[in-house]
Amino acid sequence: MSAILHAKAQQYYWEGQESLSIKTFSAGRALYTLGHGYYAVDDSSYFVVNHDQPYIISIDADVEVESFCIFFDQDLARDVYRNNLISPERLLDEPQPRDSTLPYFFRTHL
């Protein structure tokens, strides 16, 4: 299921894995631990997390930090990925995918 999360918090901690997502924050920052990397995400950046990739997020601020995160259903991500790789003619000939390849994005923190 695709979802949009828009919330505010001064303190927050979560550890786990979710679907492919894009995250950004304003009025403060969130700290992510992903593998061996540490990333600060604020209003000047966004962060991409791949499907089922384990991560930790924490917020500890004096003011409420506003989050905006979009979570993509794996079927939607798979279809968009496939539709960008295959010609329209082949998509018409093979409307159902033969494999279940999900897109994988390199760690992106911009």
C-alpha positions in Angstrom: 0.0 0.0 0.0 1.4 3.4 -0.9 1.1 6.1 1.8 2.0 9.7 2.6 3.2 10.6 6.1 3.0 14.2 7.2 3.6 14.7 10.9 5.4 16.8 13.5 7.4 15.7 16.6 10.1 16.9 18.9 11.2 13.4 19.8 10.8 10.3 17.7 12.6 7.0 17.3 11.8 4.1 15.0 13.8 1.1 13.9 12.7 -1.4 11.2 12.1 -1.7 7.4 9.4 -0.4 5.2 8.7 0.0 1.5 10.6 2.2 -1.0 10.3 5.7 0.3 11.4 9.3 -0.1 11.8 11.5 3.0 12.3 15.1 3.8 12.0 17.3 7.0 11.6 21.0 7.8 12.0 23.2 10.9 14.7 20.8 12.1 16.3 17.5 11.1 16.0 13.8 11.4 19.0 11.5 11.8 19.1 8.2 9.8 21.3 5.2 10.4 21.4 2.9 7.3 24.0 0.2 7.1 27.3 1.8 8.2 26.2 5.3 7.2 24.7 8.2 9.1 22.6 10.8 7.4 21.0 14.1 8.6 17.9 15.0 6.6 16.4 18.5 6.7 14.7 21.0 4.5 17.7 21.3 2.2 17.8 17.6 1.4 15.8 14.4 0.8 16.6 10.8 1.5 15.7 7.6 -0.4 15.3 4.3 1.4 14.9 1.1 -0.7 12.2 -1.6 -0.1 12.9 -3.7 2.9 16.1 -1.9 3.7 16.6 -1.8 7.5 17.1 1.7 9.0 16.8 3.7 12.2 15.4 7.2 12.4 15.6 9.5 15.4 14.5 13.1 16.1 15.5 15.0 19.2 14.9 18.7 18.9 13.8 21.7 20.9 11.1 22.5 18.3 8.6 20.3 16.4 10.3 18.9 13.3 7.9 18.5 10.4 8.2 15.3 8.3 7.0 14.6 4.8 7.5 11.0 3.6 6.1 9.1 0.6 6.0 5.3 0.8 5.6 3.4 -2.5 3.8 0.1 -2.8 6.2 -2.5 -4.2 3.8 -3.3 -7.1 3.7 0.3 -8.1 7.5 0.7 -7.9 8.0 -2.5 -9.9 5.5 -1.4 -12.6 7.0 2.1 -13.0 10.5 0.6 -13.2 9.5 -2.0 -15.8 7.5 0.5 -17.8 10.6 2.7 -18.1 12.8 -0.1 -19.3 10.6 -1.9 -21.9 9.2 -0.6 -25.2 5.5 0.2 -25.5 5.2 -2.6 -28.1 6.7 -5.2 -25.7 4.5 -4.0 -22.9 1.5 -4.6 -25.1 2.7 -8.1 -26.0 3.6 -8.9 -22.4 1.3 -7.0 -20.1 2.2 -9.2 -17.1 5.8 -9.1 -15.8 7.8 -12.4 -16.0 9.9 -11.5 -12.9 9.4 -9.4 -9.8 12.4 -7.2 -10.0 12.1 -4.1 -7.8 14.1 -1.0 -8.5 17.1 -0.4 -6.3 18.5 3.1 -5.7 22.0 3.8 -4.5 22.0 5.5 -1.2 20.7 8.9 -2.1 21.1 11.9 0.2 20.8 15.1 -1.7 
